[in-house]
Each structure stands twice: as C-alpha cells, then as structure tokens.
Amino acid sequence: MSFKNKVVIVTGANSGIGAATALMFAKEGADVALVSRTQAKLAAVAKSIEALGRKPLTIQADLSKEADTAIVVPKTVEHFGKLDVLVNNAGISPAGSLTEGTVLQAYDEVMRTNVRAVIQLTSLAAPHLAKTKGYTSGAY
Ligand SMILES: NC(=O)c1ccc[n+]([C@@H]2O[C@H](COP(=O)([O-])OP(=O)(O)OC[C@H]3O[C@@H](n4cnc5c(N)ncnc54)[C@H](OP(=O)(O)O)[C@@H]3O)[C@@H](O)[C@H]2O)c1
C-alpha cells in the first residue's frame, strides 16, 4: 500500500514496534515524524529512514507531560504542512507492587503515558485528520 505524500506521526518511534512502523511507513513513501524521549535513539532511527531517501522529523517529547505532548501535532503540521496518520504507539508497563507501596505510582505513570497522552494527542490531531480524511490508531 502506498503512503506517498502522506504525513504520519509515530509515537515511541525510537524502539521496537514504533521504530519498525516508522520505517515501514517511510518505505511506503510517507513523511514521518518520530516522537519519543531519547534523542540519541531517535537519531538512529532517523538515519535508517534517511538511508531510504526520506527526511524524517524527530520530536523529543515526554508524552507523560501535557506541555511536551502539546507540541507534537503543531510541530509536525508546521514542518510537513498537514497530517494524515497518527500512530499512538508509545507506552510503558512498569511493575508496581501491592505490598511495597508502589502500585499507585505505576498506575499513574501508565495512565499518564498510555491513556492521557493518547487522548490529548488524538484530540489535537483530530481537526487535521478530518481535513485529510486521515486515520488514527492506538496500542490500546
Ligand atoms: N511488545 C509487546 O509484546 C507488546 C504487547 C502489548 C502492548 N505493547 C505496547 O506496544 C507499544 C510498543 O511496544 P514495544 O515492545 O515496541 O515497546 P518499547 O520497545 O519499550 O518502546 C516503547 C517506546 O515508547 C517510548 N516511550 C515510552 N514512554 C514515553 C514517554 N513518556 N514519552 C514518549 N515516548 C515514550 C519509548 O521511547 P523513550 O523511552 O525514548 O521515550 C519507546 O520508543 C507499547 O505501547 C507497548 O506497551 C507491546
């Protein structure tokens, strides 16, 4: 399936499923915005995409923070001019212990990253996806 001239945001794009997804979209011709916290790992994935002849945008953002999450869609649209696909892939699964008092901390971390950020990003992306008749997906 060709994604030529499509603009795709992939969160959690510097590792595992997200990196493979970003690479696949780029192989199919998309312009890709790569999002995660660790710039050095983002740069490595960007390099693999550049080897395919495409120029990705890297956005360093901690999606557990509302202010960081808020920059992702505007930066992408400012850079590429539109948005066609949002892949909400970033996520964590920390182990919390019921007996050691860490379960609520783990719950809050998961909710901030895996749920709240997905809702925030999807809400910010929705007007742009409506314009392009685009698509969004989540890992959950
Ligand atoms: N692999 C599985 O079997 C499996 C099963 C069920 C669900 N999932 C879900 O599928 C997704 C991808 O899985 P994976 O195995 O590829 O995971 P992974 O290799 O651990 O990658 C997670 C990605 O999310 C990013 N990330 C984590 N917290 C972030 C934050 N606060 N802000 C921005 N980026 C953040 C990480 O980058 P930084 O650390 O640099 O930010 C990384 O790029 C995850 O949501 C995972 O929970 C995976």
The ligand as a MOL file (V3000), in Angstrom:
LIG
                    3D

  0  0  0     0  0            999 V3000
M  V30 BEGIN CTAB
M  V30 COUNTS 48 52 0 0 0
M  V30 BEGIN ATOM
M  V30 1 N 5.8930 -5.8200 22.6200 0
M  V30 2 C 4.7680 -6.3790 23.0800 0
M  V30 3 O 4.6260 -7.6030 23.1870 0
M  V30 4 C 3.5810 -5.5200 23.4590 0
M  V30 5 C 2.4060 -6.1130 23.9130 0
M  V30 6 C 1.3190 -5.3060 24.2360 0
M  V30 7 C 1.3930 -3.9300 24.0820 0
M  V30 8 N 2.5590 -3.3920 23.6480 0 CHG=1
M  V30 9 C 2.6150 -1.9420 23.5170 0
M  V30 10 O 3.0310 -1.6080 22.1940 0
M  V30 11 C 3.8390 -0.4290 22.2630 0
M  V30 12 C 5.2240 -0.7020 21.6730 0
M  V30 13 O 5.8110 -1.7980 22.3220 0
M  V30 14 P 7.3580 -2.1140 22.1870 0
M  V30 15 O 7.5600 -3.5110 22.6640 0
M  V30 16 O 7.8280 -1.7250 20.8200 0 CHG=-1
M  V30 17 O 7.9250 -1.1240 23.3160 0
M  V30 18 P 9.3730 -0.4650 23.5150 0
M  V30 19 O 10.3930 -1.0810 22.6450 0
M  V30 20 O 9.5890 -0.4280 25.0030 0
M  V30 21 O 9.1160 1.0180 23.0090 0
M  V30 22 C 8.3530 1.9420 23.7190 0
M  V30 23 C 8.5150 3.2680 23.0180 0
M  V30 24 O 7.7330 4.2350 23.7290 0
M  V30 25 C 8.5600 5.3560 24.0210 0
M  V30 26 N 8.0710 5.9820 25.2360 0
M  V30 27 C 7.8790 5.4080 26.4490 0
M  V30 28 N 7.4630 6.3200 27.3410 0
M  V30 29 C 7.3900 7.5040 26.6620 0
M  V30 30 C 7.0480 8.8170 27.0420 0
M  V30 31 N 6.7010 9.1480 28.3050 0
M  V30 32 N 7.0940 9.7860 26.1060 0
M  V30 33 C 7.4650 9.4980 24.8410 0
M  V30 34 N 7.7900 8.2690 24.4240 0
M  V30 35 C 7.7660 7.2800 25.3410 0
M  V30 36 C 9.9720 4.7880 24.1550 0
M  V30 37 O 10.9860 5.7430 23.8930 0
M  V30 38 P 11.7320 6.5900 25.0450 0
M  V30 39 O 11.9360 5.6470 26.1970 0
M  V30 40 O 12.9730 7.0980 24.3980 0
M  V30 41 O 10.7910 7.6910 25.3620 0
M  V30 42 C 9.9490 3.7740 23.0170 0
M  V30 43 O 10.2130 4.4080 21.7910 0
M  V30 44 C 3.9070 -0.0130 23.7220 0
M  V30 45 O 2.8600 0.9300 23.9650 0
M  V30 46 C 3.6570 -1.3110 24.4550 0
M  V30 47 O 3.1490 -1.0820 25.7510 0
M  V30 48 C 3.6520 -4.1330 23.3350 0
M  V30 END ATOM
M  V30 BEGIN BOND
M  V30 1 1 1 2
M  V30 2 2 2 3
M  V30 3 1 2 4
M  V30 4 1 4 5
M  V30 5 2 4 48
M  V30 6 2 5 6
M  V30 7 1 6 7
M  V30 8 2 7 8
M  V30 9 1 8 9
M  V30 10 1 8 48
M  V30 11 1 9 10
M  V30 12 1 9 46
M  V30 13 1 10 11
M  V30 14 1 11 12
M  V30 15 1 11 44
M  V30 16 1 12 13
M  V30 17 1 13 14
M  V30 18 2 14 15
M  V30 19 1 14 16
M  V30 20 1 14 17
M  V30 21 1 17 18
M  V30 22 2 18 19
M  V30 23 1 18 20
M  V30 24 1 18 21
M  V30 25 1 21 22
M  V30 26 1 22 23
M  V30 27 1 23 24
M  V30 28 1 23 42
M  V30 29 1 24 25
M  V30 30 1 25 26
M  V30 31 1 25 36
M  V30 32 1 26 27
M  V30 33 1 26 35
M  V30 34 2 27 28
M  V30 35 1 28 29
M  V30 36 1 29 30
M  V30 37 2 29 35
M  V30 38 1 30 31
M  V30 39 2 30 32
M  V30 40 1 32 33
M  V30 41 2 33 34
M  V30 42 1 34 35
M  V30 43 1 36 37
M  V30 44 1 36 42
M  V30 45 1 37 38
M  V30 46 2 38 39
M  V30 47 1 38 40
M  V30 48 1 38 41
M  V30 49 1 42 43
M  V30 50 1 44 45
M  V30 51 1 44 46
M  V30 52 1 46 47
M  V30 END BOND
M  V30 END CTAB
M  END
